[in-house]
Amino acid sequence: METRNLTFEYPNRTMALSDVSLTVPEGKKTVLVGSNGSGKSTLFLHFNGILKPKSGEMLYAGRKLGYSAKSLAELRTNISVVLQNPDDQIFSTTVEEDVAFGPMNLSLPKDEVERRVDDALYLVGLDGMRERSTQQLSFGERKRVALAGALSMKPKVLIMDEPTAGLDSRMVHELLELADELNQSGLTVIMSTHDVEIAYSWADEMRVLHQGRLEFSGSPEEFFDNDEKLHQIGLVPPTLFELNQYLVRTKAAIETPYPRTSAEMALKVFPGNRSPVGSGTILSIGPTSSPEDLKMAISTNRLDQASVGVYGTRARRLTKELGIKVDYWFNAFDNSVLGACEGRDFVLLVDDQMVSMVESRLQRLQKDFNLSIGRKRVDFR
Ligand code: ADP
């Protein structure tokens, strides 16, 4: 996505965006940060062509957006926006109907629509609620229906406006993990938030809006390193970032690598003697992995004594189905790593498309934080 000198004014003359030029790279996780009223929602409504710039340009994949019904319909097969308030997005009486609405409008065959609805509801964990009335759902559930509706379009770019606002902490974790999962399966994911902790721990790329103007474009570390800008915009740095700066000021550590998670911070602060380090096993879970496969993998690899963490939608389902005792439902990676530092072995049950992400996080720990974990990977179908 790209905007060039984009300016937008609402009919009441509120200048919501002024001369915004930014790009959102393909395949990455980008966060759009800004306080309330800074123009985030207005910008997102330009991304899927609901709003048209007053001046300047909006581009997707190098081409200027067209605003004919045909061009917009085509654009929306590639780009899905999940609005901040689910009630602005949900129209149908039942969950199933609502999620099917987009694919039906694409005139897809009935069984393809069915498949898409199944997949989307599965991903957001609402597959048991197909027949439920949308009126009778909790706020968090309605947010998930709205997300499922966006996913059922099988977009290339998923844009979520304040997706974590109003969710409890478990749901926030689930959402961020799902966003990772979608990103790993090839989607470009963009979300807005005013939560700097989420921005710092989750995003590859960060864009900051303030009073309708673009104030920053780059990596989260670069942004949070600029005290003056933070102050001007009225944001406080994330806790881990601040703690790292304190270590630098007191000469207890050098600035880089920036710890993005509590495990990385722990490794940076307590580099100590890490032997014996527990070993890790990654069980890669494919689309057709069965509970029996998993049971077998656990017994043949003698994993019963290891602590168990899960990562990904399928991994969660399968472990629940099997009734496996899980030690870490959330922050599984961090907790496993910290456990390994205390000598405990761990097994991570990971959806296959997320294995490379877990591997690269382990490599980062080895390279940047000097933690070497003996590990193996077991694939099973
Ligand atoms: P954010 O998503 O960052 O909270 P918005 O894009 O919703 O910001 O709003 C940007 C500015 O535009 C604010 O000043 C807001 O009051 C104004 N605004 C938003 N929607 C409308 C609207 N429909 N009509 C008039 N002004 C609006």
Boltz pocket constraint, residues with backbone or C-beta under 6 A from the ligand:
constraints:
  - pocket:
      binder: B
      contacts: [[A, 10], [A, 11], [A, 12], [A, 14], [A, 15], [A, 16], [A, 34], [A, 35], [A, 36], [A, 37], [A, 38], [A, 39], [A, 40], [A, 41], [A, 42], [A, 43]]
      max_distance: 6.0
